[in-house]
């Protein structure tokens, strides 16, 4: 299987088409150090090079280094999977100054967080789709909430929500996992044995791509309550759903002005969050690289990504689109 996947990826990465009529030159693109971002970059790189004639230079990065480089050097040209909520004041200043342009939400609706139960449990007991139903029937979720590991940002919010909903007063014990691995393993073990599971998780991630999970309705999002729930010393936490975190593709204003066709293409390149989770699960199940996952996506979603391209790029990629 691994040999087959590698062969597929290499076949796709070969020059499947002539260089675009107007060579767009060198384009620098940040590659964040997590799997979904690597898939984004592999897909974008292939289509920019084979469709638009660009020479894409991939720059390994992370949120803070990417923002710092943009502020100090006006580079790289493109940054897929920027999380503005984690980028701090420097990002805000860059945006206000007009030096960067937010092209699109590369993941739609963005980063998701929540409390989840397996789909088979929701189908058998639909009342568990709401937190009120969970509180009224603690035995149906095994009487346990699988919490974030200590030190994770989600731990503080989940601790406060556990108090706000009085989980323990409703006979639901809070189990604090020691690591992300044990949290994921608990979900996998329960799912494979069709046992109850109730706990925190986020996406896009491999487990949410591998297992059919249902987000429990925690009620409306309350901005003030959610902000207060980020403080471990909040005396009286209130209920609130988790907000969706924006995950964007940004580019420098100079790049957008000098490469309008390529910028337009990048403004259309987007994945559904659950679709990305499924790609991550495919990577895991096949022990595949991000490039192989990109090849898998390109082969199986032609009707989607061809809508991102201009006419010249479609012509250059016509062999692959057949």
Secondary structure, DSSP 4 states (H G I P E B T S, - for coil): -HHHHHHHHHHHHS--SPPPSS--EEEEEEEESSHHHHHHHHHHHHHHHHHH-EEEEEEEE-HHHHHHHHHHH---SEEEEE-HHHHHHHHHHHHHHTSEEEEEESEES-BEEEEEEEHHHHHH-GGGGBHHHHHHTGGGGTTEEEEPPTTSHHHHHHHHHHHHTTTGGGT-EEEE-SSHHHHHHHHHHHHHTT---EEEEEES-HHHHHS-EEE-B-----HHHHHHTTSTT-SS----PPPPBP-EEEEEHHHHHH-HHHHHHHHH--EEHHHHHHHHHHHHHHT--HHHHHHHHHHH-HHHHGGGS-HHHHHHTHHHH-
